[in-house]
Amino acid sequence: MLRDHNIPQHKVCRLVGVDSKIVRRDQPPNNQEIRGEMKAVAAKHGRFSYQRIGLMLKRKEMTINSKKLYRLYTNEKLGVQRQRCRKRTRISHTHAGGAATR
């Protein structure tokens, strides 16, 4: 409707009383092909980061913005879970059974 007329969008939004950011914002594409390929790479190589997966997608000629790639990576929960270090028991350093000192 708005594209049919030669009126700038910000003027139409001001006339209607709507913020132009709301009107301009479209729903981002779902990217099913990229999501599927990311899952396939992550399943094959479990400990790859999103940058490495992006490199693998680039080799398959699927270029994607790094910010968008990170958003898809986190939405699909492909992040590598870090292993927590075990707590070590404290060893008391007492002088045990040595020669008597003067």
FIDO-848441 format. One line per 8 residues: their letters; for each residue x, y, z of C-alpha. Coordinates in nm, 4 decimals. Layout:
REM FIDO-848441
a) X/Y/Z  ... .
REM end
This chain:
REM FIDO-848441
mlrdhnip) 0.0000/0.0000/0.0000  0.2745/0.2457/0.0985  0.4946/0.1448/-0.1923  0.2246/0.2379/-0.4439  0.2600/0.6108/-0.3677  0.5599/0.8404/-0.3914  0.5353/0.9683/-0.0316  0.8325/0.9165/0.2021 .
qhkvcrlv) 0.7657/0.6614/0.4701  0.8654/0.8834/0.7614  0.6105/1.1484/0.6536  0.3306/0.8934/0.6279  0.4191/0.7534/0.9720  0.4202/1.1022/1.1229  0.0818/1.1726/0.9626  -0.0681/0.8508/1.1002 .
gvdskivr) 0.1039/0.8948/1.4379  0.3107/0.5754/1.4319  0.6837/0.5428/1.4970  0.8620/0.4693/1.1685  1.0822/0.2046/1.3339  0.7791/-0.0121/1.4000  0.6525/0.0055/1.0428  0.9880/-0.0490/0.8784 .
rdqppnnq) 1.0755/-0.3582/1.0802  0.9902/-0.6802/0.8990  1.0105/-1.0276/1.0442  1.3603/-1.1667/0.9788  1.3746/-1.4639/0.7418  1.3683/-1.8067/0.9003  1.6826/-1.9350/0.7198  1.5842/-2.3017/0.7360 .
eirgemka) 1.8573/-2.4035/0.4916  2.1323/-2.2363/0.6959  1.9919/-2.3674/1.0258  1.9879/-2.7218/0.8908  2.3414/-2.6944/0.7613  2.4597/-2.5507/1.0940  2.3028/-2.8417/1.2807  2.4661/-3.0895/1.0432 .
vaakhgrf) 2.8116/-2.9357/1.0917  2.7642/-2.9158/1.4708  2.6516/-3.2789/1.4846  2.9564/-3.3925/1.2905  3.2046/-3.1668/1.4734  3.0684/-3.1269/1.8253  3.3131/-2.8730/1.9660  3.3084/-2.6189/1.6838 .
syqriglm) 3.2399/-2.2563/1.7743  3.0061/-2.0375/1.5722  3.3041/-1.8815/1.3905  3.4272/-2.2228/1.2820  3.0788/-2.3273/1.1716  3.0592/-1.9997/0.9756  3.3845/-2.0907/0.8027  3.2458/-2.4331/0.7113 .
lkrkemti) 2.9298/-2.2693/0.5718  3.1430/-2.0258/0.3729  3.3248/-2.3195/0.2140  2.9840/-2.4479/0.1035  2.9154/-2.1031/-0.0468  2.6602/-2.0067/0.2186  2.7684/-1.6622/0.3342  2.6002/-1.5114/0.6392 .
nskklyrl) 2.6618/-1.2104/0.8613  2.8569/-1.2980/1.1761  2.6009/-1.1372/1.4090  2.3177/-1.3277/1.2449  2.5227/-1.6465/1.2541  2.5792/-1.6033/1.6286  2.2069/-1.5367/1.6853  2.1113/-1.8544/1.4967 .
ytneklgv) 2.3853/-2.0487/1.6789  2.2505/-1.9489/2.0190  1.8847/-1.9970/1.9180  1.9605/-2.3528/1.8100  2.1508/-2.4111/2.1373  2.4585/-2.5352/1.9548  2.6947/-2.3745/2.2054  2.9540/-2.5981/2.3632 .
qrqrcrkr) 2.8945/-2.6545/2.7325  3.2074/-2.5822/2.9288  3.3132/-2.8445/3.1748  3.3418/-2.7239/3.5296  3.6642/-2.7926/3.7096  3.6462/-3.0322/3.9993  3.7136/-2.8826/4.3355  4.0405/-3.0064/4.4687 .
trishtha) 4.0721/-3.1074/4.8282  4.3059/-2.8998/5.0348  4.6131/-3.0804/5.1516  4.7455/-2.9587/5.4809  5.1204/-2.9127/5.4692  5.2270/-3.0287/5.8105  5.5735/-3.1382/5.8983  5.5290/-3.5122/5.9153 .
ggaatr) 5.7930/-3.7492/6.0554  6.1061/-3.5624/5.9502  6.4256/-3.5208/6.1481  6.3926/-3.3113/6.4619  6.5161/-2.9582/6.4216  6.6963/-2.7713/6.6996 .
REM end
